[in-house]
Amino acid sequence: MYKISFCTVCMNRLSYLEQTLPVNLIDNQDYENLEFILLDYNSFDGLESWVREHMQAYLETGKLIYYKTTTPVHFNRSHSKNLVHKLATGDLVCNIDADNYTGKGFAAYLNREFKNDDSIFLTAIDASGAREKCDVLGRICVKRTDFHNIGGYDERMTSYGFDDYDLANRLELNNVSRKLMESNPAYFDAISHSQAERINNDAVFINLKALLVNYLSPCSSDFVMLFTDGTFKRGIVIDIETYKFDRPLTEIQKAEMKFRFSLKDFWQEGRWQEHDSHISLYLREFLVQKLYFDQTKKCFLSQVEDTTSTFYQIVNQDFIERFIMFYSQSTNRIIMAQNVLEKRTIVNRSGFGKDVVYKNFDYQTPITV
């Protein structure tokens, strides 16, 4: 019998966890060699108090182990998942998002699958019954040694999306066979929630001051994200189905062809300054553009050589949330494509999941991971 670790990260997701965790504990109580590792990623929504009050019996038996880090300011998916997986002691480790129900007997099912073939990893990605439920696609179960051998999740992927796809790709590159999870509807049950709830703890969402857009053509627009720390990111978003490239596609662009919307080249990064009449954009300390606000048209105008650009500030919250989602996913997709093209199996060469945590409310004994 394998020792199994169910690994859950929670940052301000108590409303999910108080529904899923008690049910998951009961649904897997027939499997003795199982631990639930819960990482409190510096939540401020009462998670710690809830665990103290309602989960004490499971803490006393060791079935549930509670860790907390007080370091993070924003949610970092790859780092947080690496940290919780490093804290796990099971032979098999399985990511269980806070909004996920495991389904009854899920641990016993994992044990049977790996007893039958220990050269696999199990994933919900593209599994029948999970394709339309993106909230369960992060369910990846793998031997702990295989997880460590590839350096865990790629910590360059700080935002939402494709970190799990990339992990699966690199496991395969490292000769671990992908196996899709059994088509049991109970294994793919999750709490439904809005797009905003997926990203509302992310740095991009919290620190975005303004989103500007300049219409270029029916299939391309120039977006500028201004952040509260004085930095900006800028990129041209294109509609892959109709955009006409003026030069041969790069390998990254070819990989992006499967998605409807993509980035033409890459995200520029620089800093910005606000003045009385305009905004200055700098790249590598060089002033590259000034955006002057036109009080009549309620937009920013910029003149570069003979071209006048018109930037409008987007105020529709739904559009902003969808754009942040696009930014997060497209950024991670590019990293994933690079890993595939370079056949990179191992990431985070200098280490992964590094942090200081406290176990079961013992704040006198910090644990360096």
VEXPANU-215841 format. One record per residue (C-alpha): x, y, z; residue in three letters. Coordinates in steps of 0.02 Angstrom, whole numbers, padded with zeros to 5 digits, always signed. Layout:
BEGIN
XYZAla...
REM end
This chain:
BEGIN
+00000+00000+00000Met+00070+00168-00052Tyr+00073+00313+00068Lys-00024+00451-00019Ile-00019+00639+00009Ser-00162+00749-00047Phe-00087+00923-00067Cys-00195+01078-00053Thr-00146+01262-00055Val-00266+01392+00010Cys-00252+01581-00001Met-00415+01665+00047Asn-00518+01517-00012Arg-00598+01468+00153Leu-00771+01474+00076Ser-00718+01330-00038Tyr-00615+01231+00085Leu-00747+01224+00221Glu-00858+01136+00094Gln-00731+01019+00013Thr-00606+00969+00148Leu-00727+00885+00271Pro-00808+00789+00129Val-00641+00735+00056Asn-00582+00673+00226Leu-00739+00568+00247Ile-00738+00505+00068Asp-00562+00435+00089Asn-00571+00375+00270Gln-00560+00193+00214Asp-00381+00221+00155Tyr-00271+00221+00308Glu-00103+00271+00236Asn-00159+00444+00182Leu-00114+00619+00237Glu-00197+00783+00189Phe-00067+00922+00180Ile-00149+01093+00192Leu-00040+01244+00158Leu-00109+01410+00218Asp-00026+01530+00095Tyr-00042+01679+00213Asn-00231+01689+00204Ser-00323+01829+00294Phe-00500+01762+00278Asp-00506+01663+00441Gly-00435+01499+00375Leu-00322+01469+00525Glu-00462+01497+00650Ser-00577+01381+00554Trp-00447+01242+00551Val-00417+01263+00738Arg-00602+01255+00778Glu-00666+01124+00657His-00520+01011+00606Met-00442+00973+00775Gln-00489+00789+00775Ala-00403+00760+00608Tyr-00250+00858+00663Leu-00235+00750+00819Glu-00238+00588+00718Thr-00113+00655+00591Gly-00233+00630+00448Lys-00228+00819+00420Leu-00068+00921+00434Ile-00082+01110+00432Tyr+00062+01219+00376Tyr+00064+01408+00363Lys+00183+01529+00281Thr+00174+01713+00325Thr+00288+01765+00181Thr+00178+01785+00025Pro+00093+01948-00019Val+00011+01881-00177His-00038+01709-00238Phe+00097+01619-00337Asn+00028+01455-00403Arg+00188+01366-00450Ser+00284+01415-00294His+00140+01374-00178Ser+00110+01203-00257Lys+00295+01164-00254Asn+00301+01209-00070Leu+00153+01101-00020Val+00220+00954-00122His+00389+00969-00037Lys+00303+00961+00133Leu+00217+00799+00084Ala+00291+00634+00143Thr+00190+00513+00037Gly+00256+00397-00097Asp+00122+00473-00209Leu+00080+00658-00209Val-00080+00726-00282Cys-00131+00907-00306Asn-00307+00940-00243Ile-00363+01120-00271Asp-00464+01199-00131Ala-00622+01198-00238Asp-00605+01013-00284Asn-00696+00862-00217Tyr-00590+00704-00232Thr-00737+00586-00246Gly-00768+00436-00136Lys-00626+00310-00131Gly-00508+00416-00235Phe-00354+00372-00132Ala-00390+00185-00150Ala-00410+00210-00337Tyr-00239+00294-00348Leu-00160+00152-00251Asn-00232+00023-00373Arg-00173+00119-00525Glu+00006+00138-00465Phe+00013-00041-00400Lys-00032-00096-00575Asn+00099+00017-00656Asp+00219+00129-00558Asp+00295+00211-00713Ser+00144+00325-00738Ile+00071+00488-00680Phe-00117+00516-00676Leu-00195+00674-00743Thr-00368+00745-00774Ala-00304+00844-00923Ile-00403+00783-01074Asp-00484+00645-00972Ala-00661+00601-01024Ser-00780+00693-00909Gly-00652+00827-00862Ala-00630+00916-01028Arg-00766+01043-00994Glu-00718+01071-00812Lys-00561+01176-00805Cys-00569+01180-00615Asp-00513+00998-00604Val-00374+01001-00734Leu-00246+01035-00599Gly-00275+00861-00528Arg-00107+00777-00559Ile-00051+00624-00460Cys+00130+00570-00472Val+00264+00479-00374Lys+00352+00601-00260Arg+00521+00551-00330Thr+00464+00587-00508Asp+00398+00757-00454Phe+00564+00802-00373His+00665+00734-00519Asn+00597+00869-00637Ile+00603+01012-00512Gly+00416+01024-00484Gly+00310+01159-00564Tyr+00404+01292-00664Asp+00413+01441-00547Glu+00429+01562-00692Arg+00242+01531-00709Met+00179+01644-00572Thr+00000+01670-00632Ser-00150+01568-00687Tyr-00148+01432-00818Gly-00045+01296-00901Phe+00073+01261-00755Asp-00009+01090-00743Asp+00002+01060-00931Tyr+00187+01103-00923Asp+00216+00985-00776Leu+00132+00844-00873Ala+00238+00881-01028Asn+00400+00875-00931Arg+00353+00715-00840Leu+00327+00634-01010Glu+00493+00702-01072Leu+00570+00620-00919Asn+00497+00451-00970Asn+00350+00449-00850Val+00196+00390-00944Ser+00038+00494-00947Arg-00121+00404-00898Lys-00291+00487-00899Leu-00399+00471-00745Met-00544+00353-00744Glu-00705+00430-00810Ser-00789+00434-00640Asn-00895+00593-00625Pro-00860+00597-00437Ala-00675+00625-00471Tyr-00712+00781-00574Phe-00828+00873-00456Asp-00783+01051-00407Ala-00864+01209-00342Ile-00911+01326-00484Ser-00851+01506-00471His-00818+01662-00573Ser-00664+01705-00675Gln-00626+01845-00553Ala-00611+01722-00411Glu-00474+01630-00505Arg-00361+01782-00511Ile-00412+01900-00371Asn-00261+01857-00263Asn-00137+01874-00407Asp-00011+02016-00413Ala-00067+02071-00587Val-00248+02087-00531Phe-00210+02178-00369Ile-00076+02296-00436Asn-00155+02346-00602Leu-00185+02534-00603Lys-00246+02555-00782Ala-00269+02456-00941Leu-00251+02553-01104Leu-00290+02494-01280Val-00246+02561-01452Asn-00346+02488-01596Tyr-00229+02439-01739Leu-00336+02334-01856Ser-00489+02220-01851Pro-00375+02081-01790Cys-00244+02169-01683Ser-00237+02292-01537Ser-00096+02367-01435Asp-00122+02347-01247Phe-00029+02435-01108Val-00045+02381-00926Met+00008+02513-00799Leu+00048+02448-00625Phe+00048+02537-00457Thr+00235+02506-00433Asp+00279+02613-00585Gly+00308+02470-00706Thr+00213+02429-00864Phe+00190+02284-00984Lys+00142+02304-01165Arg+00099+02188-01307Gly+00003+02173-01469Ile-00140+02048-01454Val-00194+01966-01616Ile-00335+01859-01680Asp-00242+01707-01747Ile-00383+01660-01866Glu-00374+01821-01967Thr-00205+01902-01932Tyr-00082+01906-02078Lys+00098+01888-02022Phe+00225+01987-02123Asp+00368+01866-02091Arg+00392+01679-02061Pro+00322+01616-01898Leu+00437+01577-01753Thr+00421+01407-01669Glu+00334+01490-01522Ile+00208+01572-01638Gln+00175+01405-01722Lys+00140+01330-01551Ala+00018+01472-01516Glu-00082+01439-01675Met-00199+01322-01581Lys-00268+01467-01479Phe-00391+01597-01545Arg-00302+01748-01469Phe-00116+01763-01448Ser+00027+01885-01428Leu+00109+01944-01588Lys+00286+01945-01519Asp+00316+01961-01331Phe+00272+02069-01182Trp+00379+02226-01169Gln+00423+02276-00992Glu+00473+02449-00934Gly+00427+02587-00815Arg+00306+02732-00827Trp+00287+02903-00749Gln+00131+03009-00733Glu+00142+03196-00766His+00013+03335-00766Asp-00026+03319-00951Ser+00045+03153-01006His+00115+02982-00964Ile+00296+02937-01008Ser+00345+02759-01053Leu+00525+02704-01031Tyr+00616+02549-01092Leu+00789+02517-01017Arg+00789+02697-00952Glu+00757+02770-01125Phe+00600+02872-01154Leu+00508+02785-01296Val+00336+02865-01296Gln+00229+03002-01220Lys+00041+02981-01205Leu-00051+03148-01191Tyr-00226+03150-01119Phe-00356+03235-01228Asp-00491+03307-01115Gln-00615+03323-01258Thr-00598+03147-01328Lys-00563+03069-01157Lys-00417+02969-01223Cys-00228+02971-01234Phe-00145+03028-01396Leu+00032+02990-01448Ser+00130+03052-01598Gln+00277+02944-01655Val+00352+03008-01817Glu+00201+03022-01936Asp+00088+02904-01841Thr-00041+02959-01713Thr-00099+02826-01591Ser-00257+02837-01487Thr-00260+02744-01321Phe-00422+02723-01225Tyr-00429+02670-01044Gln-00535+02515-01018Ile-00651+02532-00870Val-00765+02382-00896Asn-00719+02265-00754Gln-00771+02107-00845Asp-00658+02151-00992Phe-00513+02190-00873Ile-00533+02021-00787Glu-00538+01929-00953Arg-00384+02023-01013Phe-00288+01979-00854Ile-00337+01799-00882Met-00272+01810-01060Phe-00111+01892-01002Tyr-00082+01756-00870Ser-00119+01611-00986Gln-00024+01679-01136Ser+00130+01714-01029Thr+00129+01538-00960Asn+00094+01462-01130Arg+00252+01541-01200Ile+00355+01468-01058Ile+00274+01299-01086Met+00312+01306-01273Ala+00492+01352-01237Gln+00510+01202-01121Asn+00439+01086-01255Val+00547+01156-01395Leu+00704+01145-01289Glu+00652+00973-01222Lys+00679+01041-01047Arg+00632+00914-00915Thr+00708+00997-00763Ile+00665+01173-00707Val+00705+01278-00554Asn+00886+01221-00555Arg+00928+01325-00402Ser+00789+01245-00301Gly+00601+01257-00288Phe+00465+01286-00160Gly+00582+01379-00044Lys+00503+01463+00107Asp+00482+01460+00295Val+00327+01374+00364Val+00249+01335+00533Tyr+00169+01168+00571Lys+00004+01146+00663Asn+00006+01322+00740Phe+00179+01303+00818Asp+00248+01477+00783Tyr+00398+01450+00896Gln+00475+01324+00779Thr+00499+01389+00602Pro+00534+01258+00469Ile+00645+01308+00324Thr+00595+01217+00166Val
REM end
